[in-house]
Amino acid sequence: LIVAAVEPLHFKVLQCITESTENEVKSAIGSLSRFFPQGSDQKLRIYHKSLADWLVRGDNKTEFRVDIKNQQTIFANQCWNLLNTCMIPGSTDIKQCQLHKYDDAVIEFILQHGVTHLCLAGRKEEARKLVLDVGWLMTRSGRLENCYNLVFDFQKLSKDDKVVELIGRAVGLSMNALRMDYRQLPGQLIGRL
């Protein structure tokens, strides 16, 4: 999973994605720490890019070969399941939508990278549902310091979808206002559409 993640993976995210206990994850991290060291921010990193390249290479026939598509599917499934269980469509209240039950690192990862992992796993329809849900957009904008990455989610999906492209442009034009107060999103969308 560490190889397939789009950024260094916090151990709490790894615990959530693998549905393991904290002790199981810490034990695995200890065993693999030479190859996947854990930084002071508690995120796991790949020791060297050549290791990742070898692990995913098609001619690697060892037991250590990583099927990147399978790993993306695991990320996508967990992100989608977590968001579906926790989010009420259109809801912007974190407490109401149950995300508060999870560690901040898990919430940030799911909100920041959920759409990316859904797209990488070929599940663009689910990713589209997310980016078109105002509640999810507001939750993502309000929870993450860098709401500018939201525009990239729209760009991943806008090639064949004019609705996503149009709303993505409106969100992009609204970034300055959203940076100040994410609750301006509905008004910004109405004004720009």
C-alpha positions, 0 to 999 in steps of 0.5 A, a space after each residue: 500500500 505504501 508504494 501505491 499511495 500518492 503521498 507518504 502514508 501516515 500509520 493511522 491511514 495504513 491501520 484504517 485501510 488495512 483494518 488492522 489493530 494499532 499493534 499489528 501495524 506497529 509490528 509490521 512497520 518495525 519489520 519493514 522499517 529499513 525499506 519503509 522508514 517512519 518519519 517524525 510525522 509518523 508517515 511511512 516513506 519508501 527508502 529509495 525510488 528504485 525499491 518502488 520501481 523494483 516492487 511494481 516492475 512487471 518482470 519482478 516475479 518474486 513474492 514481493 511484487 506489488 500489483 499496483 492496480 490491486 493496491 489502488 482498488 484497495 485504496 479506492 474501496 476503503 475511501 469509498 466505503 468510509 465516505 459512504 458510511 460517514 457522509 450524508 449527501 449534502 451534509 456539511 456538518 462533520 459531527 453529523 456525517 460521522 467523520 469525527 470518529 476517525 483520526 485526523 490523518 485518516 480524514 485528511 487522507 481520504 478527503 485529499 486523495 479519495 478522488 485520486 485513488 478512485 480515478 486510479 482504480 477506474 472508478 470515475 463514476 464514484 469520483 464524479 459523485 463526490 465532486 458534484 456533492 456540495 456537502 463533500 466539497 464544503 467538508 473538503 474545503 473546510 477541513 484541509 488547509 490547501 483547498 486549491 488541490 480541489 481544482 485538480 480533482 475536477 481536472 481529473 474528471 473533466 475531460 469527458 464531462 461538461 458538467 464537472 468541467 463547468 463546476 470545476 471552473 466555478 470552484 476554481 474561480 472561487 478559490 480566493 473566497 473559499 480560502 477565507 471561508 469555505 461556507 461561501 461555496 454555495 453562494 459562489 457556485 450560484 453566482 458563477 453558474 
